[in-house]
């Protein structure tokens, strides 16, 4: 039995609906009482790194990171003031 082409295309597109979801890193983060701003977002297969910089801070606190799970948006590892969850965007 054959299936119509529109049905096949719809099934393929439906299965890919979640593929475009991604983590939206918070735009800023408090580090040592000062605001650090998002400098880059680096997505990988299972997690996303959010990097923050602040030229007013010295040493290791001038650049900090938060790592989020791509499926749950939960914090996996990061600086003490990283939000516990990030925003999940449907279309990236």
ABEGO torsion letter per residue (X at the ends): XBBBAAAAAAAAAAAAAAAABBBBBBABBBBGGBBBBBABBBBBAABBBBBBBBAABBEAAABBBBBBBAAAGBBABEBAABBABBBBBABX
